[in-house]
Amino acid sequence: MSLDGTARLRSVIDDLGLGSVFGSRTDTASACGCTLSFEDETLVLDAAECDGDLENETACRRTAIEALADREAARILVRSNGLERRYDDRGVELLGSAGRFIALLGDRDERLADAAARDPLSVAAEVRTRAGAIADIGIESGLIAAATELEGHETILPSTVGLTIGQYFLDRTIGDGARLRDLQSLQTGSEARIYSRPNDVPRYALDVVDTALSDRDRQRLLEGYEAIAEGVVEGDRAPSRAIESVSDGPADPLLTTILTKHTSGYGILEDLFADPRVTDVYVTSPVAANPIRVVVDGESMPTNIRLTPSGARALASRVRRTSGRAFSRASPTVDATASLANGTGIRVAGVTDPVADGIAFAFREQPADEFTLPALVANGTVPPAVAAFLSVAVERNAATLIAGTRGSGKTTLLGTLLYELTPDTRTVLIEDTPELPVEPLQSVGRDVQALRTGTGDGPEITAAAALRTALRLGDGALVVGEIRGEEAQVLYEAMRVGANANAVLGTIHGDGADDVYERVVSDLGVEPSSFGATDIVVTVQAHRTADGRNRRLARVEEVVVNGDDIQFEPLYELEGDRAVATGRIDRGESRIVNQLAGPTEEYAAVRRAISSRTELLSTLANDGRTSPRAVATAYADRDDEPVDTDHGSEIPVTDQSGETLPVDRSSKPLAIDWSDE
């Protein structure tokens, strides 16, 4: 070995301030109080008398190295006072190579063997200067290579840390060249940092408050956890009463919050979704090998968190318990909703063996039930004029499909349009995973009945069966949370024969009317003539802005049927960042506007209704009256401009040159028989 290499290694030791030893918080002569065991390929140390930091606890480090002299391990886990430290990769390789060095050295050099158990780095530096059998053992054991690998690293024994009851591990290393981009304090008491990294995506680093507790507070937390686990304390206030039962005074609010998170909550997810910028959390299998990823303002990035396999199983158990849905090898997928401890709603999609290598999840924050159409106008998602057109169309029973890609805001827009139905309209909702605002609608006096669908196993019914049931639950609007299977044929057949005489609304994956038509007709098997029962296709998009990821309404297209030919004509489309009118309505060319007119109304009357509705929605948005209660109150007094059937008082319809055009009212162009057969 070169003297230059030895100098570099000694420089590493000196730079880290280790002197002749690794690091010493305990006297080298002190006996280690750890008990050790092997769990499969993991060396487990239970350290009751220290914090379990092998880089600084010399006696504990010696215990680990001597154990590795007898048996190899892929990782080391140290448990100490409610915390767990896990050592992987280069840390385990260094300690493991020191153990192999001791085993191979035998009784050749007792001083060197003793030193290797205490301070393998210094021994590696010494062995590099030796020749003969000692040098060969240094190479064969891997000690020299492991020590050399540490050159340039700021931490000799990097570890990840977690709370024993948390079932996760945090990586607190930052990485070379990382720069702090953002810091956010969370309501849970934790902190979230985003680091920019050269030639890599940013990293989301969570500093979880759990791991910063004092030994005394952590002990109280564990005792409170045991009180709940053993049934000593029960009920809705169990976390607070459990902490109080192990404290000298009132329950500490922070300890109560942490205990709630790990007993009745969703663990580390509570911290991640406490960040208002986080919309999605992905847990990829195998969980121990992959960091949790998050989407922050539309930007996907890895976190410094990894779940343990038991943590993934605990999440799966909680999803089963709260959703009532099976999730096992026999039923390896799940789609459900859940509520976090802070009330945030999330949608859960999960997979497990045999369709995946273990348990994996995708969690998505559900939009707040407070969204209404005026709220979308206020936040710029939907322009007032477009919102007014949709409001009038839905109120007058247009068959409307809302299209978009995943996460584009389809369900949010659909939920807001349900408030646009007249208050006396009975509405039946069909969903496999509850996402639409049923309770908020009911709370403002709307007659809403929700039907929950599933795979057809057990007590659940299919979406197609639910749709047939809905048609017998009373006349009213039909709402399908997502059209994606055999229910499409049932829905369109009902629309075609006029089995439902009110509004039909639903969402579907697709980008624009042409894409939706292809999906419905080619993929879902609906006859082209039946698709003609659709009146409007609304497309929404997710897009990036300087402020992050936002959503917008991109297009509104009407369905035009001419015999066997189906065409799509844009009524509103993007111009810059906002959807604007194409002029088709103003020119008197819109067939859906003509169709929306009542028996005694003219085309111009619908235009006046849209104009009046634009003013109303703009006023509500500007005044901040966007809550369901405020909107319902305003809509109770909603009275669009009275219709004047005198053609002389109509709003003039002109072409692009300004010439007045006649309006053809001879027929309603969309030939749908809404009457009962």
URHU-V658697 format. One record per backbone hydrogen bond with DSSP energy under -0.5 kcal/mol. NH is the residue of the N-H (numbers start at 1). CO is the residue of the C=O. Records with the same first field share a line. If there is no record, write none. Layout:
# URHU-V658697
NH = CO  CO
This chain:
# URHU-V658697
6 = 2
7 = 3
8 = 4
9 = 5
10 = 6
11 = 7
12 = 8
13 = 9
14 = 10
15 = 11
16 = 12
17 = 14
18 = 13
19 = 13
21 = 18
25 = 56
26 = 56
30 = 27
35 = 46
37 = 44
39 = 42
40 = 38
42 = 39
43 = 75
44 = 37  42
45 = 43  77
46 = 35
47 = 45  79
48 = 46
54 = 52
56 = 53
57 = 53
58 = 56
61 = 57
62 = 58
63 = 59
64 = 60
65 = 61
66 = 62
67 = 63
68 = 64
69 = 65
70 = 66  67
71 = 67
74 = 41
75 = 41
76 = 87
77 = 43
78 = 85
79 = 45  77
80 = 83
83 = 80
84 = 162
85 = 78
86 = 160
87 = 76
88 = 158
91 = 88
92 = 88
93 = 89
94 = 90
95 = 91
96 = 92
97 = 93
98 = 94
99 = 95
100 = 96
101 = 97
102 = 98
103 = 99
104 = 100
105 = 101
106 = 102
108 = 105
113 = 109
114 = 110
115 = 111
116 = 112
117 = 113
118 = 114  115
119 = 115
123 = 119
124 = 120
125 = 121
126 = 122
127 = 123
128 = 124
129 = 126
130 = 127
134 = 131
136 = 132
137 = 133
138 = 134
139 = 135
140 = 136
141 = 137
142 = 139
143 = 138
144 = 138
146 = 142
147 = 143
148 = 144
149 = 145
150 = 146  147
151 = 148
153 = 150
158 = 156
160 = 86
161 = 170
162 = 84
164 = 82
166 = 163
167 = 163
169 = 306
170 = 161
171 = 304
172 = 159  170
178 = 175
179 = 196
181 = 194
182 = 194
184 = 192
186 = 190
189 = 186
191 = 207
192 = 184
193 = 205
194 = 182
195 = 193  203
196 = 179
197 = 200
200 = 197
203 = 195
204 = 302
205 = 193  203
206 = 204
207 = 191  205
208 = 206
211 = 208
212 = 209
213 = 210
218 = 214
219 = 215
220 = 216
221 = 217
222 = 218
223 = 219
224 = 220
225 = 221
226 = 222
227 = 223
228 = 224
229 = 225
230 = 226
231 = 228
232 = 227
233 = 227
238 = 235
241 = 237
242 = 238
243 = 239
244 = 240
245 = 241
246 = 242  243
247 = 244
256 = 252
257 = 253
258 = 254
259 = 255
260 = 256
261 = 257
262 = 258
263 = 259  260
264 = 260
265 = 260
267 = 261
269 = 266
270 = 267
271 = 267  268
272 = 268
273 = 269
275 = 272
276 = 274
278 = 275
279 = 295
280 = 295
281 = 363
282 = 293
283 = 361
284 = 282
289 = 286
290 = 286  287
292 = 305
293 = 282
294 = 301
295 = 280
296 = 294  299
297 = 277  295
299 = 296
300 = 298
301 = 294
302 = 202
303 = 292
304 = 204
306 = 169
308 = 167
312 = 308
313 = 309
314 = 310
315 = 311
316 = 312
317 = 313
318 = 314
319 = 315
320 = 316
321 = 317
322 = 318
323 = 319
324 = 320
328 = 331
332 = 329
334 = 350
336 = 348
338 = 346
340 = 344
343 = 340
346 = 338
347 = 364
348 = 336
349 = 362
350 = 334
351 = 360
352 = 332
355 = 352
356 = 352
358 = 356
360 = 351
361 = 283
362 = 349
363 = 281
364 = 347
365 = 279
366 = 345
371 = 368
373 = 416
376 = 372
377 = 373
378 = 374
379 = 375
380 = 377
381 = 376
382 = 376
387 = 383
388 = 384
389 = 385
390 = 386
391 = 387
392 = 388
393 = 389
394 = 390
395 = 391
396 = 392
397 = 394
398 = 393
400 = 398  504
401 = 536
402 = 506
403 = 401  538
404 = 508
408 = 405
413 = 409
414 = 410
415 = 411
416 = 412
417 = 413
418 = 414
419 = 416
420 = 417
421 = 418
425 = 422
427 = 447
428 = 477
429 = 427  449
430 = 479
431 = 429  451
438 = 436
441 = 437
442 = 438
443 = 439
444 = 440  441
445 = 442
446 = 441
448 = 446
449 = 427
451 = 429
453 = 431
454 = 461
460 = 457
461 = 452
466 = 462
467 = 463
468 = 464
469 = 465
470 = 466
471 = 467
472 = 469
473 = 470
477 = 426
478 = 503
479 = 428
480 = 505
481 = 430  479
483 = 507
484 = 482
488 = 485
489 = 486
490 = 486
491 = 487
492 = 488
493 = 489
494 = 490
495 = 491
496 = 492
497 = 493
498 = 494  495
499 = 494
500 = 494
502 = 476
504 = 398
505 = 478
506 = 400
507 = 480
508 = 402
510 = 404
516 = 512
517 = 513
518 = 514
519 = 515
520 = 516
521 = 517
522 = 518
523 = 518  519
524 = 519
526 = 520
530 = 527
531 = 527
532 = 528
533 = 530
534 = 531
535 = 399
536 = 399
537 = 557
538 = 401
539 = 555
540 = 403
541 = 552
543 = 550
545 = 548
548 = 545
550 = 543  548
552 = 541
553 = 381
554 = 539  552
555 = 539
556 = 572
557 = 537
558 = 569
559 = 535
560 = 558  567
561 = 559
562 = 560  565
565 = 562
567 = 560
569 = 558
571 = 556
572 = 556
573 = 580
574 = 554
575 = 578
577 = 575
578 = 575
580 = 573
582 = 571
587 = 583
588 = 585
589 = 584
590 = 584
591 = 589
594 = 590
595 = 591
596 = 592
597 = 593  594
601 = 598
605 = 602
606 = 602  603
607 = 603
608 = 604
609 = 605
610 = 606
611 = 607
612 = 608
613 = 609
614 = 610
615 = 611
616 = 612
617 = 613
618 = 614
619 = 615
620 = 616
621 = 617
622 = 618
623 = 619
624 = 620  621
625 = 620
626 = 624
631 = 627
632 = 628
633 = 629
634 = 630
635 = 631
636 = 632
637 = 633  634
638 = 635
645 = 643
647 = 645
649 = 646
650 = 647
654 = 586  652
655 = 659
658 = 655
661 = 653
664 = 662
665 = 663
669 = 667
671 = 669
672 = 670
673 = 496
674 = 672
